Amino acid sequence: MDEDRFQSLTSKIDELITIVNDVNKENQLLKATYGSWQLERQKLLSQNKETKAKLVSILSRLKAIERVP
C-alpha cells in the first residue's frame, strides 16, 4: 500500500473516531435529558393525581351542602 493511501485511511479513521466520540457525548446528553423528563413527568402525574383527589373532595362537599335543606 502506498503512503498516500495509508495516510488517507489513517485520516478517515481519525475522522470516524471523532464522529463516534461526538455521537457518544450526544447520546449521554440525550439520556440525561430523557431521565430528567421522566422525573418531571412522574412529578406532574403525582401532582395531577393529588389535584384530582382534592377536586373530588371539594365536589363531594359541595353536593353535601346542596342536599342540606
Secondary structure per residue as TSV (DSSP state, phi and psi in degrees):
chain	resnum	aa	ss	phi	psi
A	1	M	-	360.0	132.2
A	2	D	-	-78.8	164.3
A	3	E	H	-62.4	-36.6
A	4	D	H	-64.5	-44.2
A	5	R	H	-66.5	-40.1
A	6	F	H	-61.9	-45.0
A	7	Q	H	-63.2	-39.2
A	8	S	H	-64.1	-45.0
A	9	L	H	-64.0	-41.0
A	10	T	H	-61.1	-42.5
A	11	S	H	-64.3	-43.6
A	12	K	H	-64.9	-39.4
A	13	I	H	-64.1	-42.1
A	14	D	H	-61.8	-40.8
A	15	E	H	-61.1	-45.0
A	16	L	H	-62.6	-40.1
A	17	I	H	-62.1	-42.9
A	18	T	H	-62.5	-43.8
A	19	I	H	-62.9	-44.2
A	20	V	H	-62.2	-43.0
A	21	N	H	-62.3	-43.0
A	22	D	H	-62.9	-43.0
A	23	V	H	-65.6	-39.1
A	24	N	H	-62.8	-42.6
A	25	K	H	-63.1	-44.2
A	26	E	H	-62.8	-40.7
A	27	N	H	-62.2	-42.5
A	28	Q	H	-62.8	-41.8
A	29	L	H	-64.0	-42.5
A	30	L	H	-64.3	-40.2
A	31	K	H	-63.6	-41.1
A	32	A	H	-65.1	-43.1
A	33	T	H	-63.3	-43.6
A	34	Y	H	-60.5	-42.7
A	35	G	H	-61.4	-42.0
A	36	S	H	-68.8	-34.8
A	37	W	H	-66.3	-37.8
A	38	Q	H	-63.7	-42.8
A	39	L	H	-63.3	-42.7
A	40	E	H	-63.5	-39.8
A	41	R	H	-61.9	-45.4
A	42	Q	H	-61.7	-41.2
A	43	K	H	-62.7	-44.4
A	44	L	H	-66.1	-39.1
A	45	L	H	-63.0	-40.1
A	46	S	H	-65.1	-45.1
A	47	Q	H	-61.9	-39.4
A	48	N	H	-62.8	-42.8
A	49	K	H	-63.6	-43.8
A	50	E	H	-63.5	-43.5
A	51	T	H	-63.8	-40.7
A	52	K	H	-63.2	-41.9
A	53	A	H	-63.3	-41.8
A	54	K	H	-64.4	-40.7
A	55	L	H	-64.9	-42.1
A	56	V	H	-61.5	-41.4
A	57	S	H	-63.1	-45.2
A	58	I	H	-62.0	-43.8
A	59	L	H	-63.5	-39.2
A	60	S	H	-62.9	-43.1
A	61	R	H	-65.6	-39.4
A	62	L	H	-63.6	-42.0
A	63	K	H	-63.7	-38.2
A	64	A	H	-65.5	-38.7
A	65	I	H	-64.8	-39.5
A	66	E	H	-64.1	-31.4
A	67	R	H	-76.6	-20.7
A	68	V	-	-73.4	125.4
A	69	P	-	-73.9	360.0
